[in-house]
Amino acid sequence: MNAFQLIYRNILHRKTLSLLSLLSIAIASSLLVLIFLVQNSTEEGAAKGYGPFELVIGASGSDTQLVLNTFYHVGVPVGNIPYALYEEVNGNSNVDVSYAMNRGDSWRGYPIIGIDSGYFQTRYQIAPQSGQWYQHTGEAVVGSHVAQALGVKIGDTFHGSHGMVAGLDEHEEDGHGGQDEHAGHEEPAGHEEHAEHDGHDQAEHAAQGHGDHHHDFQYKIVGILPPLHTADDKGIFTTLDYAWAVHGEQDSPDKMITSLLVKPKGLLELQTLKLKYSKAEGAQAAYSSKVVANLLNMIDSGTVIARFMAMVCFVLAAISLLLSLTAASSERRRDVGLLRLLGKSRLFVMNTIVLEGILLTITGVLLGLLLGHVGAWLLHDVIFDATGISVKAWSFYAYEVYLLVGAVVLGTLASLWPSFRMYRVHPVELFR
């Protein structure tokens, strides 16, 4: 009987303990893989989340909320700013290109975003995967994630409503080409008080789980975007004036927008624009990259703790393996004694125990790697809907090789003590 046959027999003989050791290693490994996948995807997604728009201008308040809402479609808008500010910024010689954004309404929990279709040419240089760009008020192009999640097609119509609501309205039909589900919109304010409190009101509507249905305003899907692997995949895009049309404010001299996305001509121009529009009344200008960097630093702090806890789980799994092999070495005293009397060397006996520990460790880690990627795949839509970050569930990184090597080393160390116990005992003593 060679060493591998003996190891196989021993594992089957103690299949319950072997399975528990293997599962503990697999669970710890899968946690580490899932944490690293989410962290790497977050860093990559956040870094390209704002594209070339290094400056964002919006209502006074939290710059983090402004950036998250504008580029990642998370949370509610800070408030509103005058459309006249966009006209001023767009005419500034330091600006390469800028786009006004209106958002707040949503459909089945996905945000409806009013922005000129030129935004997609500036940021992605793409055309719709099917259909065409929106050209008239009420026409819409949906992101690939929305199209897949809701099963919509070109020609379908729907209604939006006030507040981020994600359920079917009992008065609506679930349909293609009919009145469909809806969710919320932040009403563009025509006066200062409304602008100040609008974001709070929308958040309250979202928390309560209801909104005011815009029954008289219907959208028609005219295009579907290709996968962009950014938060825009979960957006429903339409003309900027949709918010004014919904509320009958097309002719109002005090039209409002949610934010401005600004691509400056250079770094010097970026600083000049930041200083100028940070002083605008009721508005703020934020560096997109700086806000995202601060967010990533906060996320890194959280993932450090998560990784530490996962490593603790891994060490506990190694201890479990150590105890399992130690118990096994005591149970096998007679078997080992027989092997020794049949001429097997001490090194052979020692190697069987060490190899058993290594085999269980490698199998557990490989299973953990698979479980980690499967878990990331299963959680992809949940994470994307909540954060706007697309987790690359089936991307493989160098750390996974390091994890496997580290696990083998840890498994070997955990196996040394029980194997050494058997190595140093005389075969005759094993029968006492």
N, C-alpha and C positions, 0 to 999 in steps of 0.2 A: 504494500500500500504506500503510494507516494504522499507527499505533504498535502497536495491539493485535495486528494480524495479524503484524507483524514479531516481536513478543515471542513469540507462539505458535509461529512458525516456528523461532525461535532455541531455545526450550525443547525442541521436538521434535528439533532437530538435535543438541542436547547432552543427550539424555534421561537418560543414566546419571548425569552430574554433577548435573543438575537434580533427579533423583529422590533422590540421596544427600543433597543440601542440604535438600530438603523433608523427608525422613525424620529427619534429625538435628534439625531444628526441631520436628517432630511428637513425637519421643521426649522431648525436653527439656520441651516443653509438657505432655505427658501426665504426666510425673513431677511437675511442679508442681501440676497439677490433682488428681492422686491424693493428694498430700501434704496439700493444703488440704482436700479432701473428708474425709479421715480425721481431720484435726485438728478441723475444725468439728463433725463428727459426734461425735467424742470429747468435746469441750467441752459440746455440747448434751446428749448422752446421760449424761455424768457428772453434769451439773448437776441433772438430774431423776432420777438413778439411785436416790436414797434417799428420794424423795418427801417426806412431811411428818415423817419420823422423824429428827429432828435429833440424837438420842442413840441409841447402840447399846451394849449391855452384853454382855460376853462374858468368856471366861477370860483370865487375865493372859498377856501376850505382845505380839505386834506389833499395834498398832491398825490399821495399813494392811491387814494380812492379815485382821483381823476385819471391816473394812468391805467389802473386796473379796469376801470369802466370803459375807457376809450379804446384800449388796445386788446384787452383780454375779455371784454364783455362780462365782467364780474361785478356784482353789486349794482347799486343805483347811481345815477349821475349826481355830481356834487350840487348842481343847480344849472342855471342858464346864463348866457351872456348875449348881448345884442348882436344881431346879424351884421349891424353896421361895423362892428369890430372886425369881423371877417373881411369885409370889403377893404378896411384900412390895412389889415395885415397882408392881404393878398396883393395890394398895390405897393408894398414896401420893397425897396430895391435890394434889401438883404435876403429876401425870400426867393428861393428857387421855385417852389410850388407849395400851395397850401390847400387844405380841404376842410370845409365846414361839415360838422356831423350833428345830426339830430337823432336821438334815441330815447328809448323809454318804453315804447309799446313792445309787445312780444306776442308770439303765437305758439301755443302749447309749451310755454316756458322758454322758447328761443327768441332772442331779441330781434326786433325790427329796427333796422339802422338806416337812416337817411343820409346818403353821401353820394357825391358825384361819381359816376362809374369810372372816371379817369383815375380815381384812387387805385384801382386794380392794375391799370397800366403802369402807374408810377411805382407801385410796390412789387407787383408780381410779373408784369409783362405777359398777361394771359388773356385768353378769350373764354367765354363760357364753354363748358364741356358739351353742352347741348343748349339749343335755343339761342337767345340773343340778349344783349344788355337792355336794361330798362330805359325807356326814353320818355314815357309819359307818366303823369301822376297816377299811382295805383298799380303800376307794373312793378314786379319784384323778381329778384334773382336770389336763389337760396344756396347756402353752402352745402358741400357734399355730405357733411354729417347730418344736417337737417333733412336732406333728401332721403338719405338712407334710413334715418330713425323714424321719419313720418311716412315714408313710402309715397311721397308726392311726385307729380309729374307736371310737365309743361301744360298749361291750360287750366290747372286747378285754381280755384279761388278760395279765399278765406277772409275772415274778419279779425282785426286786432282789438285789444281792449286795454284799459288803464290798469297798470299794475303787473308785476311779474307773476302770472298765474299759470299753473301747469296742469289743469284738469279740463275735462270737457264741460262745456256749458250745456245745461239740460235743454236749452232752446235751439241748440245747434245740431246740425247733421254732421256725422263723421264722413267726410266725403271728398271726392275728387270732382271738382267742378261745382261744388255746392258750398253752403255756409259751413265753415269748419271751426275748429277749436281756436282759442285765442288766449292771450295773456297781455301784459300791461304796457302802458305808455305814460311817460312823464309829460304832462301838458306844458307846452312852451308858454311861459308866463309873459304877459304883456305889461307887467308893472313890477316894481322892485320887491314888494312884499311877496308876491307869488314866486318870484325867482328865488327868494331866500328860503322859502319853506317847501318848495316843490319836491326836492329830493327826499325830505323827511316824509312827506305825504305818500310818496311812491313806496318808500320802504315800509310804511305802515300798511299800505294796501297789500304788499307782498306778504308781510307777516300774517295778515288776516286771511290770506288765501282767496281773495276775490278782487275783482276790478270792474270798471264801468265799460261795458261792451260797446264798441263803436259800431252799432248796427247798420248805420247808413254809409259806411265807408268800406268798400270791398277791394281787396288786392287780387291781382291775377299773376300767377307765376309764368314768367316768359323765358327764364333761363335757369340752368343749374351749373354751379361752379365745379371745376375739377378739384380734387383733394389738394389743399394748400398746406396742410400740417401745421396750421396756426389756429388761433381762436376764431378766425373768420370762417372756418368750416362750420361753426355753429351759429352763423349769422344769417338773417334774412334781410337783404339789401334792396333799397328802393330809392326814389328820388328824395332830395333834401326837403322838398316842400310838402312831403306827406303829412308831417306834424301840423303844418299850418292849414292844410286842406281838411284834416280831421276835425280841427277846431274852428274852421271858418275864418282863418286869420291871414289868408293869402294877400289881402290888400291892406293889412295893418302896417302902419309905419314903424311899429315897435316889435317887429318879428324877432324871435329869440332862437338861439341854437344851443346845443349842449356843449360842444367843444370844438377846438381848431387843431388840426394836425398840420404841423409846419415842417417842411424840409428846407433848411437854410442853405445858402450857397457855400458856406464854409464855417470853420470853427470860430473865426472872428465875428462873422455875421451872426452866428448862433448866440454868442455872448451879448452882442449888441441887442438882439431881439429879446433875449431873456431880461436884460436890464430895463428895456423900454416898456415891455408889456407886463412886467411884474408890478409896475406902478399904475396900471390902468385901473380905474375905479370898479370895484366889485369883481375883479378878475385876478387870475394868477397865471404865471407862466412857469412850467416845470421842465427840467431836463429829464427826458424819458430814460436815458441810460443811467442817470444817477438814482432815480427812484427804483428802477429795476435792480440795480446793484445792491441797494439797501435791502430790498425784499429778499434777494438771494442770500445775503449775509444772515438775515433772520432765519431763512429756511435751512441754511447750513448749520446753524446752531441747533436747530431741532433735529436734523438728521444725525448730527454727532451723538446726541443722546440716544436716538433710536439705534444707531450702529453699536453703541456701547451695550445697550440692552441685548441686542442680538448676539454680540460676542459673549456676553455672560451666558446666554442660552447655549451657545456653542461649547463653552467651557463645561457647563453642567452636563451637556451631552457626552463630552469626553470623560467626565467623572463617572457617568452612568456606564460607559463602555468599560472603564477601569474596574468598576465593581462587578460588572457582569463577567469579565474575563477572570477576575480574581476568584469569583465563586465557581466558575467553570474549572479553574485549575485545581481547586480543592476536590471537586467532584470526579476529576479524571486521574486521581492519584494512582488508582489501580491500573487504569489503561496505560498511563505513562510508564508505570513500573514494568508492565508487560512489554512495552515497546523497547524499553532500555534493556531488559533481559534478552530480547530477541536481537539485540545488537545495534539498535538505533542510538545515535550519539546524543549527547546533551544538546549540541547545537541544533540537531534536527527537532528535538522536542521544543526548544526555545523558539525556533523559527515558525513552527506551526501556530503557536499562540500569537506571535507578532503578526504573522501573515493573516491570521483570522481577524485581528483588530484592524489591520490595514484594509482588508477586503470589505469589512462592514462599513468602515469609514468612507471608502471610495464609493461604494454603492449608495450609501446615505447621501453623500454630497451630490452625486449625479442625479439622484432622485430629487434632491432639494433644488438643484438648478432648474430641472424641468418644472417642478411645482412653482418656483418663483416666476418663471416666464409665463406659465399658464395663469397664475394669479394676476400678473400685470395685465394679461390679455383680457381676463374676465372683468377687471376693474377699470379698463380703459375708458369706457363710456362714462362711468360715474365720475372719474377724475377729470375727464375732459369737460363734462357739463358743469362741474363745480369750479374749475380753475381756468379753463381755456388752454390747458397744457396737454398735448398729445403724448402719452406714454408709449415709447417704442418697445413694445412687449417682446418682440423677437429680434432685437438687436443684441449682439454679444460683445462683451468688453473684456479687456485684458485682466481685469480684476477677478473674473471668474476662474481663470487659470491659476491666479495667485490663491484664490480661495481653495481650489482643489489641492494645490501643493501644500498650503498651510494646514489643511485638514488631514492630509496624509502624515505630515510631521506630528500633528497633535495626536492622531490615532496611534502612531508608532510609539510615542512617549507614553500614552495611556496603556499600551500593551507590554511595555518593558518590565514593569514590576511583577505582574503575575507570571510572565515568562521566566524571569530571573529566579523566582521562587522555585519553579520546577527544575530549572537548570542546576541549582546548587544542592538539590536533595539526592542522596544516594538511592539507587533503585530498591535496595532491600528495605530502606526506611519507609518506602511508599506503601508497604503492606502492613505496617504496624497500626 
